Amino acid sequence: MTYCLRVADIPTSERPRERLMTQGARYLSTAELIAILLGTGQGPGKLSAVGLGQYILHELGRHQRDPLAALRDISIQELIKIPGVGPAKATTILAAVELGKRVFQSRPIVQTVIDDPSVAAAALSEDLMWQAQERFAVLLLDVKHRLIGTRVITVGTATETLASPRDIFREVIRQGATRIIVAHNHPSGSVEPSPEDIILTRQLLEGALLLGIPLLDHLILGNGEFRSLRQTTPLWNDCPQVD
């Protein structure tokens, strides 16, 4: 495997810190983000910081297909075993990982207007995003789309959960919600809807129309990503809801 040149050999405008300052963090590769945390390189072959970042991801990928998934749950002892990563670098990486988790899992406060799928996903991420079992939850809203609360309706196995429209709407009515968003997670990390997801969504849309409690969206969450079925399927065109 070939790693990057020394940072000193990279044009200034292409170095990770400079690129982050001029272009933003989202345009950096994972290895470049790790390189900024590391500060310096070394390890096998005296790698640059970027090269060491690539090497760390390579080592993590040897044990798990998704290096980021491995990094999310790694211990300091496991990190220190990687050549070139000492206690200082390991604690810096773990601190950044934990901060990222806390930022991502911060919930909107009650009465926040849920006006975008990303806001809804943030409200549900702690309950759903990285769970090992599939869970089905509902986001409870008032008539102005303000957050009332969240409820996990069912917890299934690592591959499936059981959620019935009856159980979902019973809890919605009990909590006095007048608008809802439903969501579930895929422990595999894929946010592609299954045929069962599509069938359940259609059933919920029909039930929501009958009860006069609009279903605003169905989200699938997993491994830091989410998908809005309202934005990516024609289901809401087939069964229109009053927002």
C-alpha positions as CSV (number, residue, x, y, z in Angstrom):
1,M,0.0,0.0,0.0
2,T,1.4,3.5,-0.9
3,Y,1.0,6.3,1.5
4,C,1.3,10.1,1.1
5,L,4.4,12.2,0.8
6,R,5.6,14.2,3.7
7,V,3.3,17.2,4.5
8,A,6.3,19.5,3.8
9,D,6.4,18.1,0.2
10,I,2.7,18.9,-0.3
11,P,1.9,22.4,-1.7
12,T,0.7,24.7,1.0
13,S,-2.7,25.2,-0.5
14,E,-3.2,21.4,-0.5
15,R,-2.2,20.7,3.1
16,P,-5.0,19.4,5.4
17,R,-5.1,22.4,7.8
18,E,-5.0,25.0,5.0
19,R,-7.7,23.1,3.0
20,L,-9.9,22.9,6.0
21,M,-9.6,26.7,6.6
22,T,-10.3,27.6,3.0
23,Q,-12.7,24.9,1.9
24,G,-14.3,23.5,5.0
25,A,-13.9,20.2,6.9
26,R,-16.5,18.3,4.8
27,Y,-14.1,18.4,1.8
28,L,-11.3,16.6,3.6
29,S,-10.8,12.9,3.4
30,T,-11.0,10.9,6.6
31,A,-7.3,10.4,6.5
32,E,-6.7,14.1,6.3
33,L,-9.1,14.8,9.2
34,I,-7.2,12.2,11.3
35,A,-3.9,13.8,10.2
36,I,-5.0,17.1,11.7
37,L,-5.7,15.4,15.0
38,L,-2.4,13.6,14.9
39,G,-0.3,16.7,14.2
40,T,2.8,14.7,13.3
41,G,3.4,11.4,11.5
42,Q,5.9,8.5,11.8
43,G,5.0,4.8,12.2
44,P,6.1,2.3,9.5
45,G,8.5,4.0,7.0
46,K,8.3,7.4,8.9
47,L,5.0,8.4,7.3
48,S,3.6,11.9,7.2
49,A,0.6,12.7,9.3
50,V,-1.7,12.1,6.3
51,G,0.2,8.8,5.6
52,L,-0.2,7.8,9.2
53,G,-3.9,8.6,9.0
54,Q,-4.2,6.4,5.9
55,Y,-2.3,3.6,7.7
56,I,-4.6,3.8,10.8
57,L,-7.6,3.4,8.5
58,H,-5.9,0.5,6.7
59,E,-5.2,-1.3,10.0
60,L,-8.8,-0.7,11.2
61,G,-10.1,-2.0,7.9
62,R,-8.2,-5.3,8.4
63,H,-10.6,-6.3,11.2
64,Q,-13.8,-4.7,10.1
65,R,-15.1,-3.7,6.6
66,D,-15.9,-0.2,7.6
67,P,-12.9,1.5,9.3
68,L,-15.1,4.3,10.7
69,A,-17.3,1.9,12.4
70,A,-14.3,0.3,14.0
71,L,-13.0,3.7,15.0
72,R,-16.3,4.6,16.6
73,D,-16.0,1.8,19.2
74,I,-12.3,1.3,19.5
75,S,-10.5,1.4,22.9
76,I,-7.3,3.3,23.7
77,Q,-5.5,0.0,24.2
78,E,-6.5,-1.1,20.6
79,L,-5.4,2.2,19.2
80,I,-2.0,2.2,20.9
81,K,-1.3,-1.2,19.3
82,I,-1.2,0.5,15.9
83,P,2.5,1.4,15.1
84,G,2.9,5.2,15.2
85,V,0.0,5.8,17.6
86,G,1.1,6.5,21.2
87,P,-1.0,7.6,24.2
88,A,-1.1,11.3,23.1
89,K,-2.3,10.6,19.6
90,A,-4.7,7.9,20.8
91,T,-6.4,10.1,23.4
92,T,-6.7,12.9,20.9
93,I,-8.5,10.7,18.4
94,L,-10.8,9.2,21.0
95,A,-11.7,12.6,22.3
96,A,-12.6,13.8,18.8
97,V,-14.7,10.6,18.3
98,E,-16.5,11.1,21.5
99,L,-17.1,14.8,20.8
100,G,-18.5,13.9,17.4
101,K,-20.9,11.4,19.0
102,R,-22.2,13.9,21.5
103,V,-22.7,16.6,18.8
104,F,-24.6,14.2,16.6
105,Q,-26.7,12.8,19.4
106,S,-27.7,16.1,20.9
107,R,-31.4,16.3,20.8
108,P,-33.5,19.3,19.8
109,I,-35.3,20.6,22.9
110,V,-39.1,20.2,23.4
111,Q,-41.0,22.8,21.4
112,T,-38.4,22.9,18.7
113,V,-40.0,23.2,15.2
114,I,-39.2,20.0,13.3
115,D,-39.1,21.4,9.7
116,D,-36.4,19.3,8.1
117,P,-35.6,15.6,8.0
118,S,-32.1,16.3,9.4
119,V,-33.7,17.9,12.5
120,A,-35.9,14.9,12.9
121,A,-32.9,12.5,12.5
122,A,-31.1,14.5,15.2
123,A,-34.0,14.1,17.6
124,L,-34.0,10.3,17.1
125,S,-30.3,9.6,16.7
126,E,-29.6,8.7,20.3
127,D,-32.4,6.1,20.3
128,L,-31.7,4.7,16.9
129,M,-28.5,5.6,15.0
130,W,-25.9,3.1,16.3
131,Q,-28.1,0.5,18.1
132,A,-27.2,-3.1,17.6
133,Q,-30.9,-4.1,17.5
134,E,-33.4,-2.7,15.1
135,R,-35.8,-0.2,16.8
136,F,-38.9,1.6,15.7
137,A,-39.6,5.0,17.1
138,V,-42.0,7.9,16.6
139,L,-41.5,11.6,16.8
140,L,-44.5,13.3,18.3
141,L,-45.4,16.8,17.1
142,D,-48.1,19.3,17.7
143,V,-50.2,21.1,15.0
144,K,-47.4,23.6,14.4
145,H,-44.8,20.8,14.0
146,R,-43.3,21.6,17.4
147,L,-41.6,18.7,19.2
148,I,-43.7,17.1,22.0
149,G,-41.4,14.1,22.6
150,T,-40.1,10.8,21.2
151,R,-41.1,7.2,21.9
152,V,-39.4,3.9,21.0
153,I,-42.4,1.7,20.1
154,T,-40.6,-1.7,19.6
155,V,-37.2,-3.3,19.8
156,G,-36.4,-6.2,17.6
157,T,-33.4,-8.4,16.8
158,A,-30.2,-7.5,14.9
159,T,-32.0,-7.9,11.6
160,E,-35.7,-7.1,12.1
161,T,-38.2,-5.4,14.3
162,L,-42.0,-5.7,14.6
163,A,-44.1,-2.6,14.5
164,S,-47.8,-2.5,13.8
165,P,-49.8,0.6,12.8
166,R,-52.1,-0.2,15.8
167,D,-49.3,0.0,18.3
168,I,-47.9,3.1,16.8
169,F,-51.1,5.1,16.6
170,R,-52.2,3.9,20.1
171,E,-49.1,5.7,21.5
172,V,-49.5,8.7,19.3
173,I,-53.1,9.2,20.5
174,R,-52.2,8.6,24.1
175,Q,-49.5,11.3,23.9
176,G,-51.9,13.8,22.2
177,A,-49.8,14.3,19.1
178,T,-51.4,15.8,16.0
179,R,-48.5,15.2,13.6
180,I,-45.9,12.4,13.6
181,I,-42.7,11.3,12.0
182,V,-41.8,7.6,12.3
183,A,-38.3,6.2,12.1
184,H,-36.3,3.0,12.5
185,N,-32.7,2.0,12.3
186,H,-30.9,-0.6,10.2
187,P,-28.0,-2.1,12.3
188,S,-26.3,-3.0,9.1
189,G,-25.7,0.6,8.4
190,S,-27.6,0.6,5.1
191,V,-30.3,3.1,4.8
192,E,-31.9,1.5,1.8
193,P,-35.6,0.8,2.5
194,S,-36.6,-2.9,2.4
195,P,-39.9,-4.0,0.7
196,E,-41.3,-4.5,4.3
197,D,-40.4,-0.8,5.1
198,I,-42.3,0.3,2.0
199,I,-45.4,-1.8,2.9
200,L,-45.4,-0.5,6.5
201,T,-45.1,3.1,5.3
202,R,-48.0,2.7,3.0
203,Q,-50.1,1.2,5.8
204,L,-49.2,4.0,8.1
205,L,-50.0,6.6,5.5
206,E,-53.5,5.1,5.0
207,G,-54.1,4.9,8.8
208,A,-52.8,8.5,9.3
209,L,-55.3,9.7,6.7
210,L,-58.2,7.9,8.3
211,L,-57.3,9.2,11.8
212,G,-56.6,12.7,10.7
213,I,-53.0,12.6,12.2
214,P,-50.7,13.3,9.3
215,L,-47.6,11.2,8.8
216,L,-44.9,13.7,7.8
217,D,-42.1,11.3,7.0
218,H,-40.5,7.9,7.6
219,L,-36.8,8.0,8.3
220,I,-34.3,5.1,8.2
221,L,-31.1,5.7,10.2
222,G,-27.8,3.8,10.4
223,N,-24.1,4.3,10.8
224,G,-24.3,8.1,10.9
225,E,-26.6,8.4,7.8
226,F,-30.3,8.7,7.3
227,R,-32.8,8.6,4.5
228,S,-36.1,10.3,4.2
229,L,-38.7,8.1,2.5
230,R,-40.9,11.1,1.8
231,Q,-38.1,12.7,-0.2
232,T,-36.9,9.5,-2.0
233,T,-40.1,7.5,-2.7
234,P,-43.4,8.4,-4.4
235,L,-45.5,7.1,-1.4
236,W,-46.7,10.5,-0.3
237,N,-47.9,11.2,-3.8
238,D,-49.9,8.0,-3.8
239,C,-51.5,8.8,-0.4
240,P,-51.4,12.7,0.1
241,Q,-51.3,14.0,3.7
242,V,-52.2,17.4,5.1
243,D,-49.0,18.9,6.6
